[in-house]
Amino acid sequence: MNAKNMRWPLVLVSFFLTLGLLLGGNYLYNLQQFNRPLENSYTEHPDILSYTIKNEKELVHIEIELKRVTNLDKTHLDIVQSTRAILGHSNFSLSIVDNSSEKLDRAWSKINFHIEKAVSDGDYPAAAVAIEDIASEHGIEVSFSVTPDYVYLAAYDEDHYLYKIRERNPQTGVNQQ
């Protein structure tokens, strides 16, 4: 068969149809394999207001808006564990969306230093005292907790809340933003 006698329009149409079927099949596979189970898990979670899931080549981007929670570390751990159970060894980035205010943001700008210092030198009790002082100075409530993998800060002011999660050991495969 020589190239002159080939039906090029038919070859091109066949190529693009095959490519479309492969890409569509991959999309449906990802939808069934990951997105639907994640959506079911997040919809059933009592502390989640909304979420978005974006699949990229090597990373699944997940953004979750939380309600006002009293135990940020437990809520975060529940979300990470259920996500890890569905995604397996796939890497994902998890962004927690809060409902902050200017007052909370101003306090955070001072608190952040103490959290970073504690992560670098391990003096979490000193950070807790400094954070409580800053909270009193700004008239807000705070909850500060530390686990082997994360440092958590939840700050509250009336109807507003700010959540910050800092990895202690970035080897967990979960990218916090």
DRENVEX-839564 format. One record per atom (N, C-alpha, C): residue number from 0; residue in one letter; x, y, z. Coordinates in steps of 0.1 Angstrom, whole numbers, m for minus. Layout:
! DRENVEX-839564
{atom NUM; a; {X; Y; Z}}
...
//
This chain:
! DRENVEX-839564
{atom 0; m; {9; m12; 0}}
{atom 0; m; {0; 0; 0}}
{atom 0; m; {9; 12; 0}}
{atom 1; n; {6; 22; m8}}
{atom 1; n; {15; 34; m9}}
{atom 1; n; {7; 45; m3}}
{atom 2; a; {14; 56; 1}}
{atom 2; a; {8; 67; 8}}
{atom 2; a; {m1; 75; m1}}
{atom 3; k; {1; 75; m15}}
{atom 3; k; {m8; 82; m24}}
{atom 3; k; {m22; 76; m24}}
{atom 4; n; {m23; 63; m23}}
{atom 4; n; {m36; 56; m24}}
{atom 4; n; {m44; 56; m11}}
{atom 5; m; {m38; 60; 0}}
{atom 5; m; {m45; 60; 13}}
{atom 5; m; {m56; 70; 13}}
{atom 6; r; {m66; 67; 20}}
{atom 6; r; {m77; 77; 22}}
{atom 6; r; {m74; 85; 34}}
{atom 7; w; {m67; 96; 32}}
{atom 7; w; {m63; 104; 43}}
{atom 7; w; {m74; 110; 52}}
{atom 8; p; {m85; 115; 46}}
{atom 8; p; {m96; 120; 55}}
{atom 8; p; {m101; 109; 64}}
{atom 9; l; {m102; 96; 59}}
{atom 9; l; {m107; 85; 67}}
{atom 9; l; {m97; 82; 78}}
{atom 10; v; {m84; 82; 75}}
{atom 10; v; {m74; 79; 85}}
{atom 10; v; {m74; 89; 96}}
{atom 11; l; {m75; 102; 92}}
{atom 11; l; {m76; 113; 102}}
{atom 11; l; {m88; 112; 111}}
{atom 12; v; {m99; 109; 105}}
{atom 12; v; {m112; 108; 113}}
{atom 12; v; {m111; 96; 122}}
{atom 13; s; {m106; 85; 118}}
{atom 13; s; {m104; 73; 126}}
{atom 13; s; {m94; 76; 138}}
{atom 14; f; {m83; 83; 135}}
{atom 14; f; {m74; 87; 145}}
{atom 14; f; {m80; 95; 156}}
{atom 15; f; {m87; 106; 152}}
{atom 15; f; {m93; 115; 162}}
{atom 15; f; {m105; 108; 170}}
{atom 16; l; {m112; 99; 163}}
{atom 16; l; {m123; 92; 170}}
{atom 16; l; {m116; 82; 181}}
{atom 17; t; {m106; 76; 177}}
{atom 17; t; {m99; 67; 186}}
{atom 17; t; {m93; 75; 198}}
{atom 18; l; {m87; 86; 195}}
{atom 18; l; {m81; 95; 206}}
{atom 18; l; {m92; 99; 215}}
{atom 19; g; {m104; 104; 209}}
{atom 19; g; {m115; 108; 217}}
{atom 19; g; {m120; 97; 226}}
{atom 20; l; {m121; 85; 221}}
{atom 20; l; {m126; 74; 229}}
{atom 20; l; {m116; 71; 240}}
{atom 21; l; {m103; 71; 238}}
{atom 21; l; {m94; 68; 248}}
{atom 21; l; {m94; 79; 259}}
{atom 22; l; {m95; 92; 255}}
{atom 22; l; {m95; 102; 265}}
{atom 22; l; {m108; 102; 273}}
{atom 23; g; {m119; 99; 266}}
{atom 23; g; {m132; 98; 273}}
{atom 23; g; {m133; 86; 282}}
{atom 24; g; {m127; 75; 278}}
{atom 24; g; {m126; 64; 287}}
{atom 24; g; {m118; 66; 299}}
{atom 25; n; {m107; 73; 298}}
{atom 25; n; {m98; 77; 309}}
{atom 25; n; {m106; 86; 319}}
{atom 26; y; {m113; 96; 313}}
{atom 26; y; {m121; 105; 321}}
{atom 26; y; {m132; 97; 329}}
{atom 27; l; {m139; 88; 323}}
{atom 27; l; {m149; 80; 330}}
{atom 27; l; {m143; 71; 340}}
{atom 28; y; {m131; 65; 337}}
{atom 28; y; {m124; 57; 347}}
{atom 28; y; {m121; 65; 359}}
{atom 29; n; {m115; 77; 358}}
{atom 29; n; {m112; 85; 369}}
{atom 29; n; {m124; 90; 377}}
{atom 30; l; {m135; 93; 369}}
{atom 30; l; {m147; 97; 376}}
{atom 30; l; {m152; 86; 385}}
{atom 31; q; {m153; 73; 380}}
{atom 31; q; {m158; 62; 387}}
{atom 31; q; {m148; 58; 398}}
{atom 32; q; {m135; 58; 395}}
{atom 32; q; {m125; 53; 405}}
{atom 32; q; {m123; 62; 416}}
{atom 33; f; {m123; 75; 414}}
{atom 33; f; {m119; 84; 425}}
{atom 33; f; {m129; 95; 428}}
{atom 34; n; {m134; 102; 418}}
{atom 34; n; {m142; 114; 421}}
{atom 34; n; {m155; 110; 428}}
{atom 35; r; {m163; 100; 423}}
{atom 35; r; {m175; 97; 429}}
{atom 35; r; {m174; 92; 443}}
{atom 36; p; {m164; 83; 446}}
{atom 36; p; {m162; 79; 460}}
{atom 36; p; {m158; 91; 469}}
{atom 37; l; {m150; 100; 464}}
{atom 37; l; {m146; 112; 472}}
{atom 37; l; {m158; 121; 474}}
{atom 38; e; {m166; 123; 464}}
{atom 38; e; {m178; 131; 465}}
{atom 38; e; {m188; 125; 475}}
{atom 39; n; {m189; 112; 475}}
{atom 39; n; {m198; 106; 485}}
{atom 39; n; {m193; 108; 499}}
{atom 40; s; {m180; 106; 501}}
{atom 40; s; {m173; 108; 514}}
{atom 40; s; {m175; 122; 519}}
{atom 41; y; {m172; 132; 511}}
{atom 41; y; {m173; 146; 515}}
{atom 41; y; {m187; 150; 517}}
{atom 42; t; {m197; 145; 509}}
{atom 42; t; {m211; 149; 511}}
{atom 42; t; {m216; 144; 524}}
{atom 43; e; {m212; 132; 528}}
{atom 43; e; {m216; 126; 541}}
{atom 43; e; {m210; 132; 553}}
{atom 44; h; {m198; 139; 552}}
{atom 44; h; {m191; 144; 563}}
{atom 44; h; {m198; 156; 569}}
{atom 45; p; {m201; 155; 582}}
{atom 45; p; {m210; 166; 588}}
{atom 45; p; {m203; 180; 589}}
{atom 46; d; {m190; 180; 588}}
{atom 46; d; {m183; 193; 589}}
{atom 46; d; {m180; 200; 576}}
{atom 47; i; {m183; 194; 565}}
{atom 47; i; {m179; 199; 552}}
{atom 47; i; {m191; 206; 546}}
{atom 48; l; {m189; 219; 542}}
{atom 48; l; {m199; 227; 536}}
{atom 48; l; {m199; 225; 521}}
{atom 49; s; {m187; 226; 515}}
{atom 49; s; {m186; 224; 500}}
{atom 49; s; {m172; 219; 497}}
{atom 50; y; {m170; 214; 485}}
{atom 50; y; {m157; 209; 481}}
{atom 50; y; {m156; 210; 465}}
{atom 51; t; {m143; 210; 461}}
{atom 51; t; {m141; 209; 446}}
{atom 51; t; {m129; 199; 445}}
{atom 52; i; {m130; 192; 434}}
{atom 52; i; {m119; 182; 431}}
{atom 52; i; {m115; 184; 417}}
{atom 53; k; {m102; 186; 416}}
{atom 53; k; {m96; 188; 402}}
{atom 53; k; {m85; 177; 401}}
{atom 54; n; {m86; 169; 390}}
{atom 54; n; {m76; 159; 387}}
{atom 54; n; {m66; 165; 377}}
{atom 55; e; {m53; 163; 381}}
{atom 55; e; {m42; 167; 372}}
{atom 55; e; {m34; 154; 370}}
{atom 56; k; {m23; 155; 362}}
{atom 56; k; {m15; 143; 359}}
{atom 56; k; {m11; 135; 371}}
{atom 57; e; {m3; 141; 380}}
{atom 57; e; {3; 134; 391}}
{atom 57; e; {m3; 138; 405}}
{atom 58; l; {m13; 147; 405}}
{atom 58; l; {m18; 152; 417}}
{atom 58; l; {m33; 155; 416}}
{atom 59; v; {m40; 152; 427}}
{atom 59; v; {m54; 155; 428}}
{atom 59; v; {m55; 167; 437}}
{atom 60; h; {m61; 178; 432}}
{atom 60; h; {m63; 190; 440}}
{atom 60; h; {m77; 190; 446}}
{atom 61; i; {m77; 191; 460}}
{atom 61; i; {m90; 191; 467}}
{atom 61; i; {m91; 203; 475}}
{atom 62; e; {m102; 210; 474}}
{atom 62; e; {m104; 222; 482}}
{atom 62; e; {m117; 220; 489}}
{atom 63; i; {m116; 221; 503}}
{atom 63; i; {m128; 218; 511}}
{atom 63; i; {m131; 230; 520}}
{atom 64; e; {m144; 234; 520}}
{atom 64; e; {m148; 245; 529}}
{atom 64; e; {m155; 239; 541}}
{atom 65; l; {m149; 242; 552}}
{atom 65; l; {m155; 236; 565}}
{atom 65; l; {m164; 245; 571}}
{atom 66; k; {m173; 239; 579}}
{atom 66; k; {m182; 247; 588}}
{atom 66; k; {m173; 252; 600}}
{atom 67; r; {m179; 258; 609}}
{atom 67; r; {m172; 261; 622}}
{atom 67; r; {m171; 248; 629}}
{atom 68; v; {m158; 244; 631}}
{atom 68; v; {m156; 231; 639}}
{atom 68; v; {m149; 234; 652}}
{atom 69; t; {m151; 226; 661}}
{atom 69; t; {m145; 227; 675}}
{atom 69; t; {m133; 219; 676}}
{atom 70; n; {m131; 209; 667}}
{atom 70; n; {m119; 200; 668}}
{atom 70; n; {m113; 199; 654}}
{atom 71; l; {m105; 209; 650}}
{atom 71; l; {m99; 210; 637}}
{atom 71; l; {m90; 198; 634}}
{atom 72; d; {m83; 194; 644}}
{atom 72; d; {m73; 182; 641}}
{atom 72; d; {m81; 169; 639}}
{atom 73; k; {m92; 167; 646}}
{atom 73; k; {m99; 155; 643}}
{atom 73; k; {m106; 155; 630}}
{atom 74; t; {m112; 167; 627}}
{atom 74; t; {m119; 168; 614}}
{atom 74; t; {m109; 167; 602}}
{atom 75; h; {m97; 173; 603}}
{atom 75; h; {m87; 172; 593}}
{atom 75; h; {m83; 158; 591}}
{atom 76; l; {m80; 151; 603}}
{atom 76; l; {m75; 137; 602}}
{atom 76; l; {m86; 128; 596}}
{atom 77; d; {m98; 130; 599}}
{atom 77; d; {m109; 122; 593}}
{atom 77; d; {m109; 124; 578}}
{atom 78; i; {m108; 137; 573}}
{atom 78; i; {m108; 140; 559}}
{atom 78; i; {m96; 134; 552}}
{atom 79; v; {m84; 135; 558}}
{atom 79; v; {m72; 129; 552}}
{atom 79; v; {m73; 114; 551}}
{atom 80; q; {m77; 108; 562}}
{atom 80; q; {m78; 93; 562}}
{atom 80; q; {m88; 88; 552}}
{atom 81; s; {m100; 94; 551}}
{atom 81; s; {m110; 90; 541}}
{atom 81; s; {m105; 92; 527}}
{atom 82; t; {m98; 103; 525}}
{atom 82; t; {m93; 106; 511}}
{atom 82; t; {m82; 96; 508}}
{atom 83; r; {m73; 94; 517}}
{atom 83; r; {m62; 84; 515}}
{atom 83; r; {m68; 70; 512}}
{atom 84; a; {m78; 66; 519}}
{atom 84; a; {m84; 53; 517}}
{atom 84; a; {m90; 52; 503}}
{atom 85; i; {m94; 63; 497}}
{atom 85; i; {m100; 62; 483}}
{atom 85; i; {m89; 64; 473}}
{atom 86; l; {m79; 73; 475}}
{atom 86; l; {m69; 76; 465}}
{atom 86; l; {m57; 66; 466}}
{atom 87; g; {m56; 59; 477}}
{atom 87; g; {m45; 50; 478}}
{atom 87; g; {m32; 57; 479}}
{atom 88; h; {m22; 54; 471}}
{atom 88; h; {m9; 60; 472}}
{atom 88; h; {m8; 73; 463}}
{atom 89; s; {m19; 77; 457}}
{atom 89; s; {m18; 89; 448}}
{atom 89; s; {m16; 101; 457}}
{atom 90; n; {m8; 110; 452}}
{atom 90; n; {m6; 123; 459}}
{atom 90; n; {m18; 132; 457}}
{atom 91; f; {m21; 140; 467}}
{atom 91; f; {m31; 149; 466}}
{atom 91; f; {m28; 162; 474}}
{atom 92; s; {m33; 173; 470}}
{atom 92; s; {m32; 185; 478}}
{atom 92; s; {m45; 189; 484}}
{atom 93; l; {m45; 192; 496}}
{atom 93; l; {m58; 195; 503}}
{atom 93; l; {m57; 210; 508}}
{atom 94; s; {m67; 217; 504}}
{atom 94; s; {m68; 231; 508}}
{atom 94; s; {m81; 232; 517}}
{atom 95; i; {m79; 238; 528}}
{atom 95; i; {m90; 240; 537}}
{atom 95; i; {m94; 255; 536}}
{atom 96; v; {m107; 257; 533}}
{atom 96; v; {m112; 270; 531}}
{atom 96; v; {m120; 274; 544}}
{atom 97; d; {m117; 286; 549}}
{atom 97; d; {m123; 290; 562}}
{atom 97; d; {m132; 303; 559}}
{atom 98; n; {m136; 309; 569}}
{atom 98; n; {m145; 321; 568}}
{atom 98; n; {m138; 332; 577}}
{atom 99; s; {m127; 337; 572}}
{atom 99; s; {m119; 346; 581}}
{atom 99; s; {m124; 360; 580}}
{atom 100; s; {m118; 368; 588}}
{atom 100; s; {m121; 383; 589}}
{atom 100; s; {m108; 390; 590}}
{atom 101; e; {m109; 404; 588}}
{atom 101; e; {m97; 412; 590}}
{atom 101; e; {m90; 410; 604}}
{atom 102; k; {m99; 409; 614}}
{atom 102; k; {m94; 408; 627}}
{atom 102; k; {m86; 395; 629}}
{atom 103; l; {m92; 384; 624}}
{atom 103; l; {m85; 371; 625}}
{atom 103; l; {m72; 371; 616}}
{atom 104; d; {m73; 377; 605}}
{atom 104; d; {m61; 378; 596}}
{atom 104; d; {m49; 386; 603}}
{atom 105; r; {m53; 397; 610}}
{atom 105; r; {m43; 405; 617}}
{atom 105; r; {m36; 396; 628}}
{atom 106; a; {m45; 389; 635}}
{atom 106; a; {m39; 380; 646}}
{atom 106; a; {m31; 369; 640}}
{atom 107; w; {m35; 364; 629}}
{atom 107; w; {m27; 353; 622}}
{atom 107; w; {m13; 358; 618}}
{atom 108; s; {m12; 370; 613}}
{atom 108; s; {1; 375; 609}}
{atom 108; s; {11; 376; 621}}
{atom 109; k; {6; 377; 633}}
{atom 109; k; {15; 376; 645}}
{atom 109; k; {17; 362; 650}}
{atom 110; i; {6; 354; 649}}
{atom 110; i; {7; 340; 654}}
{atom 110; i; {16; 331; 645}}
{atom 111; n; {16; 334; 632}}
{atom 111; n; {23; 326; 623}}
{atom 111; n; {38; 324; 627}}
{atom 112; f; {44; 335; 631}}
{atom 112; f; {58; 335; 635}}
{atom 112; f; {61; 325; 646}}
{atom 113; h; {52; 325; 656}}
{atom 113; h; {54; 316; 667}}
{atom 113; h; {52; 301; 663}}
{atom 114; i; {43; 298; 654}}
{atom 114; i; {41; 285; 649}}
{atom 114; i; {53; 280; 641}}
{atom 115; e; {58; 289; 633}}
{atom 115; e; {70; 285; 625}}
{atom 115; e; {82; 283; 634}}
{atom 116; k; {84; 291; 644}}
{atom 116; k; {95; 290; 654}}
{atom 116; k; {94; 277; 661}}
{atom 117; a; {81; 273; 665}}
{atom 117; a; {79; 261; 673}}
{atom 117; a; {82; 249; 664}}
{atom 118; v; {79; 249; 651}}
{atom 118; v; {82; 238; 642}}
{atom 118; v; {97; 237; 641}}
{atom 119; s; {104; 248; 640}}
{atom 119; s; {119; 247; 638}}
{atom 119; s; {126; 243; 651}}
{atom 120; d; {121; 248; 663}}
{atom 120; d; {129; 245; 675}}
{atom 120; d; {122; 235; 684}}
{atom 121; g; {109; 231; 681}}
{atom 121; g; {102; 221; 689}}
{atom 121; g; {96; 226; 702}}
{atom 122; d; {96; 239; 705}}
{atom 122; d; {91; 245; 717}}
{atom 122; d; {77; 249; 716}}
{atom 123; y; {68; 238; 715}}
{atom 123; y; {54; 241; 713}}
{atom 123; y; {47; 247; 725}}
{atom 124; p; {51; 244; 738}}
{atom 124; p; {45; 250; 749}}
{atom 124; p; {47; 265; 749}}
{atom 125; a; {59; 270; 745}}
{atom 125; a; {61; 285; 744}}
{atom 125; a; {52; 291; 734}}
{atom 126; a; {51; 284; 722}}
{atom 126; a; {42; 289; 712}}
{atom 126; a; {28; 290; 716}}
{atom 127; a; {23; 280; 724}}
{atom 127; a; {9; 280; 729}}
{atom 127; a; {7; 292; 738}}
{atom 128; v; {17; 295; 747}}
{atom 128; v; {15; 307; 755}}
{atom 128; v; {15; 320; 747}}
{atom 129; a; {24; 321; 737}}
{atom 129; a; {24; 333; 729}}
{atom 129; a; {11; 334; 721}}
{atom 130; i; {6; 323; 716}}
{atom 130; i; {m6; 324; 708}}
{atom 130; i; {m18; 328; 717}}
{atom 131; e; {m19; 323; 729}}
{atom 131; e; {m29; 327; 738}}
{atom 131; e; {m28; 342; 741}}
{atom 132; d; {m16; 347; 743}}
{atom 132; d; {m14; 362; 745}}
{atom 132; d; {m19; 370; 734}}
{atom 133; i; {m16; 366; 722}}
{atom 133; i; {m20; 373; 709}}
{atom 133; i; {m35; 372; 708}}
{atom 134; a; {m41; 361; 711}}
{atom 134; a; {m55; 359; 710}}
{atom 134; a; {m62; 369; 720}}
{atom 135; s; {m57; 370; 732}}
{atom 135; s; {m63; 379; 742}}
{atom 135; s; {m62; 394; 737}}
{atom 136; e; {m50; 397; 732}}
{atom 136; e; {m47; 410; 727}}
{atom 136; e; {m57; 414; 716}}
{atom 137; h; {m61; 405; 708}}
{atom 137; h; {m70; 407; 696}}
{atom 137; h; {m85; 404; 700}}
{atom 138; g; {m88; 399; 711}}
{atom 138; g; {m101; 396; 715}}
{atom 138; g; {m108; 384; 707}}
{atom 139; i; {m100; 374; 705}}
{atom 139; i; {m105; 362; 697}}
{atom 139; i; {m102; 350; 705}}
{atom 140; e; {m109; 339; 702}}
{atom 140; e; {m107; 326; 708}}
{atom 140; e; {m98; 318; 698}}
{atom 141; v; {m89; 310; 704}}
{atom 141; v; {m81; 301; 696}}
{atom 141; v; {m80; 287; 702}}
{atom 142; s; {m78; 278; 693}}
{atom 142; s; {m75; 264; 696}}
{atom 142; s; {m62; 260; 689}}
{atom 143; f; {m52; 256; 697}}
{atom 143; f; {m39; 253; 691}}
{atom 143; f; {m36; 238; 695}}
{atom 144; s; {m33; 230; 686}}
{atom 144; s; {m29; 216; 689}}
{atom 144; s; {m18; 211; 679}}
{atom 145; v; {m11; 201; 684}}
{atom 145; v; {0; 195; 677}}
{atom 145; v; {m2; 180; 677}}
{atom 146; t; {0; 174; 665}}
{atom 146; t; {0; 160; 664}}
{atom 146; t; {14; 156; 658}}
{atom 147; p; {17; 143; 657}}
{atom 147; p; {30; 140; 651}}
{atom 147; p; {33; 145; 637}}
{atom 148; d; {22; 147; 629}}
{atom 148; d; {24; 152; 615}}
{atom 148; d; {20; 166; 613}}
{atom 149; y; {11; 172; 621}}
{atom 149; y; {6; 186; 618}}
{atom 149; y; {6; 195; 631}}
{atom 150; v; {5; 208; 628}}
{atom 150; v; {2; 218; 638}}
{atom 150; v; {m10; 224; 634}}
{atom 151; y; {m20; 226; 643}}
{atom 151; y; {m33; 231; 639}}
{atom 151; y; {m36; 244; 647}}
{atom 152; l; {m42; 253; 640}}
{atom 152; l; {m46; 265; 647}}
{atom 152; l; {m60; 268; 642}}
{atom 153; a; {m70; 270; 651}}
{atom 153; a; {m83; 274; 647}}
{atom 153; a; {m86; 287; 655}}
{atom 154; a; {m90; 298; 649}}
{atom 154; a; {m92; 310; 656}}
{atom 154; a; {m107; 314; 653}}
{atom 155; y; {m114; 319; 663}}
{atom 155; y; {m128; 323; 661}}
{atom 155; y; {m131; 337; 666}}
{atom 156; d; {m139; 344; 658}}
{atom 156; d; {m144; 357; 662}}
{atom 156; d; {m158; 358; 657}}
{atom 157; e; {m168; 357; 666}}
{atom 157; e; {m182; 358; 663}}
{atom 157; e; {m185; 348; 652}}
{atom 158; d; {m190; 352; 640}}
{atom 158; d; {m194; 342; 630}}
{atom 158; d; {m182; 339; 621}}
{atom 159; h; {m170; 344; 623}}
{atom 159; h; {m159; 341; 615}}
{atom 159; h; {m149; 331; 621}}
{atom 160; y; {m143; 324; 613}}
{atom 160; y; {m133; 314; 618}}
{atom 160; y; {m122; 313; 608}}
{atom 161; l; {m110; 311; 613}}
{atom 161; l; {m98; 309; 605}}
{atom 161; l; {m91; 296; 609}}
{atom 162; y; {m88; 288; 599}}
{atom 162; y; {m81; 275; 601}}
{atom 162; y; {m68; 275; 594}}
{atom 163; k; {m58; 271; 601}}
{atom 163; k; {m44; 270; 596}}
{atom 163; k; {m39; 256; 600}}
{atom 164; i; {m33; 249; 590}}
{atom 164; i; {m28; 236; 592}}
{atom 164; i; {m14; 236; 587}}
{atom 165; r; {m4; 233; 595}}
{atom 165; r; {10; 233; 591}}
{atom 165; r; {16; 219; 593}}
{atom 166; e; {22; 214; 582}}
{atom 166; e; {28; 201; 583}}
{atom 166; e; {41; 202; 591}}
{atom 167; r; {43; 192; 599}}
{atom 167; r; {56; 192; 607}}
{atom 167; r; {66; 184; 599}}
{atom 168; n; {62; 173; 592}}
{atom 168; n; {70; 165; 584}}
{atom 168; n; {64; 164; 570}}
{atom 169; p; {70; 171; 561}}
{atom 169; p; {63; 171; 547}}
{atom 169; p; {65; 158; 539}}
{atom 170; q; {66; 147; 546}}
{atom 170; q; {68; 134; 539}}
{atom 170; q; {55; 126; 538}}
{atom 171; t; {43; 132; 542}}
{atom 171; t; {31; 125; 543}}
{atom 171; t; {24; 123; 530}}
{atom 172; g; {28; 129; 519}}
{atom 172; g; {21; 128; 506}}
{atom 172; g; {9; 136; 505}}
{atom 173; v; {6; 144; 515}}
{atom 173; v; {m5; 154; 515}}
{atom 173; v; {1; 168; 514}}
{atom 174; n; {m2; 175; 504}}
{atom 174; n; {3; 189; 503}}
{atom 174; n; {m8; 198; 508}}
{atom 175; q; {m5; 205; 520}}
{atom 175; q; {m14; 214; 526}}
{atom 175; q; {m12; 228; 520}}
{atom 176; q; {m23; 235; 517}}
{atom 176; q; {m22; 248; 512}}
{atom 176; q; {m31; 257; 520}}
//
